[in-house]
Amino acid sequence: MVREEARLSFDQAKDDIKFARMNLSEGAFYESKREVLRKTHDLITLGKDIGVPENLMSFLREINPDYITTRYPDAANGLPSEIFDEKIAADHLDKAEAVIEWAASRMRTSDNS
């Protein structure tokens, strides 16, 4: 008999693999930049390091704890892939796109320097 947290972790891993394959098929992966940021999952620290404006920092503060809850089923008090609904996902996606657009504008400015 499999322990409950092992089953939840396995179910989440299957979802993570599915979404990773979707991202890879869309060409959604990372590449190296000129400067290496410190190795952390703390979005607040990363945001401060690169000078993210306050309106976007607010979003980073909002989703920063999600790293733990989406990674560890026992920390999420439920299966992470079931905690977020369409409204939450759409809101996070819109805000994440704003962060990405801000970062892209900074890279374009740096390239022109």
Rosetta silent file (secondary structure, phi, psi, omega in degrees, C-alpha in Angstrom):
SEQUENCE: MVREEARLSFDQAKDDIKFARMNLSEGAFYESKREVLRKTHDLITLGKDIGVPENLMSFLREINPDYITTRYPDAANGLPSEIFDEKIAADHLDKAEAVIEWAASRMRTSDNS
SCORE:     score description
SCORE:     0.000 S_00000001
   1 L     0.000  134.519 -177.158    0.000    0.000    0.000 S_00000001
   2 L   -90.048  135.874  176.879    1.338    3.427   -1.011 S_00000001
   3 L   -64.252  149.517 -176.388    1.432    6.271    1.498 S_00000001
   4 H   -59.294  -44.705 -178.759   -0.906    9.163    0.684 S_00000001
   5 H   -66.800  -29.657  175.947    1.844   11.782    0.338 S_00000001
   6 H   -68.609  -41.250  178.160    3.733    9.500   -2.060 S_00000001
   7 H   -64.153  -43.913  179.057    0.619    9.102   -4.204 S_00000001
   8 H   -63.010  -42.805  178.066    0.014   12.866   -4.195 S_00000001
   9 H   -62.306  -41.029  179.261    3.631   13.564   -5.130 S_00000001
  10 H   -65.604  -44.355  178.197    3.430   11.039   -7.949 S_00000001
  11 H   -60.870  -41.970  178.594    0.165   12.516   -9.267 S_00000001
  12 H   -66.817  -39.360  178.959    1.685   16.007   -9.182 S_00000001
  13 H   -60.320  -40.159  177.631    4.838   14.767  -10.904 S_00000001
  14 H   -62.607  -42.368  176.497    2.730   13.387  -13.751 S_00000001
  15 H   -64.068  -42.674  179.584    1.034   16.785  -14.133 S_00000001
  16 H   -60.664  -42.917  179.037    4.398   18.573  -13.975 S_00000001
  17 H   -63.454  -43.323  179.400    5.803   16.341  -16.718 S_00000001
  18 H   -57.964  -47.387 -178.212    2.733   16.933  -18.894 S_00000001
  19 H   -72.035  -33.567  176.162    3.092   20.708  -18.613 S_00000001
  20 H   -64.151  -40.952  177.423    6.865   20.605  -19.056 S_00000001
  21 H   -64.358  -40.061  177.488    6.395   18.668  -22.314 S_00000001
  22 H   -62.321  -44.826  178.773    3.820   21.227  -23.470 S_00000001
  23 H   -62.264  -43.521 -179.648    6.234   24.075  -22.676 S_00000001
  24 H   -63.257  -42.073 -179.582    9.087   22.333  -24.459 S_00000001
  25 H   -66.030  -23.820  177.531    6.981   21.696  -27.565 S_00000001
  26 L   -91.279    1.170 -177.739    6.152   25.417  -27.654 S_00000001
  27 L    76.119   21.901 -177.358    9.815   26.361  -27.302 S_00000001
  28 L   -93.144   83.755  175.685    9.190   27.660  -23.787 S_00000001
  29 L  -143.105  173.574 -172.205   12.502   27.082  -22.055 S_00000001
  30 L   -98.114  153.137  172.709   15.256   29.249  -20.611 S_00000001
  31 L  -130.405  160.097 -177.645   18.521   30.425  -22.074 S_00000001
  32 L   -73.974  147.100  176.080   21.546   32.004  -20.428 S_00000001
  33 L  -112.492  177.174 -176.712   21.912   35.765  -20.225 S_00000001
  34 L   -62.036  -37.292 -175.724   25.038   37.903  -19.796 S_00000001
  35 L  -118.875  133.070 -179.183   24.791   38.052  -16.010 S_00000001
  36 L   -86.570  126.611  174.149   23.940   35.139  -13.770 S_00000001
  37 L   -78.910  158.518  177.322   21.375   35.876  -11.057 S_00000001
  38 L   -60.708  153.006 -177.746   21.805   34.291   -7.677 S_00000001
  39 L   -85.208  104.503  179.752   20.385   30.799   -7.403 S_00000001
  40 L  -158.972  156.110  172.434   17.122   31.106   -5.519 S_00000001
  41 L   -99.324    3.178 -177.346   13.414   30.481   -5.943 S_00000001
  42 L   -79.151  102.741 -177.305   12.654   33.625   -3.951 S_00000001
  43 H   -65.404  -29.285  178.287   10.893   35.902   -6.449 S_00000001
  44 H   -65.606  -46.658  178.345   11.085   38.846   -4.065 S_00000001
  45 H   -62.278  -47.471  179.768   14.874   38.601   -3.910 S_00000001
  46 H   -61.588  -42.908  179.191   15.154   38.149   -7.673 S_00000001
  47 H   -60.652  -43.299  177.727   12.780   41.056   -8.298 S_00000001
  48 H   -64.849  -40.185 -179.041   14.804   43.337   -6.039 S_00000001
  49 H   -58.897  -35.073 -176.371   18.046   42.205   -7.697 S_00000001
  50 H  -105.271    5.455  174.349   16.848   43.342  -11.122 S_00000001
  51 L    75.098   37.430  177.671   14.903   46.416  -10.018 S_00000001
  52 L   -61.977  134.376  179.633   11.342   45.276  -10.697 S_00000001
  53 L   -65.412  156.737 -172.921    8.944   48.210  -10.187 S_00000001
  54 H   -56.528  -39.755 -178.797    6.694   48.177   -7.107 S_00000001
  55 H   -62.451  -31.865  176.926    3.467   47.400   -8.993 S_00000001
  56 H   -84.708  -30.153  175.725    5.059   44.193  -10.304 S_00000001
  57 H   -60.939  -34.895  178.273    6.790   43.426   -6.994 S_00000001
  58 H   -57.699  -42.578  177.376    3.335   43.236   -5.448 S_00000001
  59 H   -65.988  -42.084  178.843    2.519   40.339   -7.780 S_00000001
  60 H   -60.958  -38.058  175.886    5.833   38.644   -7.004 S_00000001
  61 H   -64.559  -37.883 -179.277    4.989   38.855   -3.296 S_00000001
  62 H   -63.464  -43.520 -174.710    1.566   37.357   -4.027 S_00000001
  63 H   -95.645   -8.313 -177.536    2.892   34.300   -5.851 S_00000001
  64 L   -52.361  -44.692  179.619    6.180   33.786   -4.003 S_00000001
  65 L   -67.696  -17.223 -178.256    4.690   31.232   -1.538 S_00000001
  66 H   -64.368  -21.081  176.559    3.217   29.268   -4.447 S_00000001
  67 H   -56.367  -44.275 -178.568    6.644   27.749   -5.096 S_00000001
  68 H   -72.828  -47.628 -175.067    6.231   25.623   -1.986 S_00000001
  69 H   -68.691  -27.166  178.537    2.531   24.848   -2.368 S_00000001
  70 H   -86.727  -16.396 -177.425    2.866   23.842   -6.016 S_00000001
  71 H   -94.602  -31.604 -173.680    5.945   21.745   -5.413 S_00000001
  72 L  -123.832  108.323 -177.016    4.992   19.818   -2.296 S_00000001
  73 H   -55.880  -35.741 -178.987    1.514   18.255   -2.048 S_00000001
  74 H   -72.924  -23.610  176.688    1.652   17.968    1.739 S_00000001
  75 H   -79.304  -23.795 -175.559    2.466   21.711    2.019 S_00000001
  76 H   -87.068   -7.565 -174.880   -0.449   22.600   -0.231 S_00000001
  77 L    55.105   39.382  179.737   -3.072   20.769    1.845 S_00000001
  78 L   153.706  168.387 -179.397   -4.242   19.181   -1.366 S_00000001
  79 L   -65.394  120.004 -176.632   -3.055   18.297   -4.828 S_00000001
  80 H   -52.926  -37.659 -178.620   -1.374   21.422   -6.224 S_00000001
  81 H   -69.611   -8.721  178.009   -2.868   20.937   -9.682 S_00000001
  82 H  -107.428   -5.653 -177.286   -6.331   21.135   -8.092 S_00000001
  83 H   -77.138  -34.656 -176.168   -5.760   24.182   -5.864 S_00000001
  84 L   -96.845  131.495  177.653   -5.767   26.753   -8.658 S_00000001
  85 L  -100.981 -178.028 -176.145   -8.903   27.368  -10.707 S_00000001
  86 H   -61.477  -40.385 -179.385   -9.278   29.080  -14.084 S_00000001
  87 H   -62.694  -47.180  179.466   -9.792   32.544  -12.555 S_00000001
  88 H   -63.817  -45.672 -178.992   -6.635   32.323  -10.440 S_00000001
  89 H   -61.477  -43.474 -179.705   -4.626   30.871  -13.318 S_00000001
  90 H   -64.856  -41.756  178.608   -5.791   33.579  -15.740 S_00000001
  91 H   -62.742  -46.668  179.675   -5.007   36.331  -13.230 S_00000001
  92 H   -64.309  -39.095  179.589   -1.532   34.932  -12.548 S_00000001
  93 H   -64.387  -44.766  178.138   -0.886   34.505  -16.256 S_00000001
  94 H   -58.955  -45.928 -178.985   -1.869   38.113  -17.031 S_00000001
  95 H   -69.055  -38.223  178.208    0.373   39.432  -14.267 S_00000001
  96 H   -63.672  -38.186  177.402    3.239   37.108  -15.220 S_00000001
  97 H   -63.746  -35.930  177.104    3.011   38.403  -18.791 S_00000001
  98 H   -64.933  -40.485  177.675    3.326   41.955  -17.438 S_00000001
  99 H   -64.230  -44.951 -179.568    6.499   40.951  -15.569 S_00000001
 100 H   -63.188  -42.581  178.580    7.892   39.280  -18.689 S_00000001
 101 H   -62.430  -41.183  176.936    7.070   42.328  -20.829 S_00000001
 102 H   -60.709  -47.026 -179.557    8.823   44.574  -18.306 S_00000001
 103 H   -62.272  -41.120  178.909   11.887   42.292  -18.350 S_00000001
 104 H   -62.356  -39.975  179.907   11.863   42.210  -22.169 S_00000001
 105 H   -65.903  -34.925  177.463   11.774   46.010  -22.307 S_00000001
 106 H   -67.875  -38.038  179.101   14.766   46.135  -19.963 S_00000001
 107 H   -68.143  -39.369  177.385   16.685   43.701  -22.165 S_00000001
 108 H   -63.076  -40.273  178.565   15.903   45.778  -25.276 S_00000001
 109 H   -64.966  -42.277  179.860   17.157   48.889  -23.469 S_00000001
 110 H   -65.308  -37.977 -179.942   20.338   47.065  -22.373 S_00000001
 111 H   -66.471  -28.697 -178.565   20.974   45.818  -25.925 S_00000001
 112 L   -87.077   -3.984 -176.615   20.787   49.398  -27.248 S_00000001
 113 L   -78.612    0.000    0.000   23.281   50.716  -24.669 S_00000001
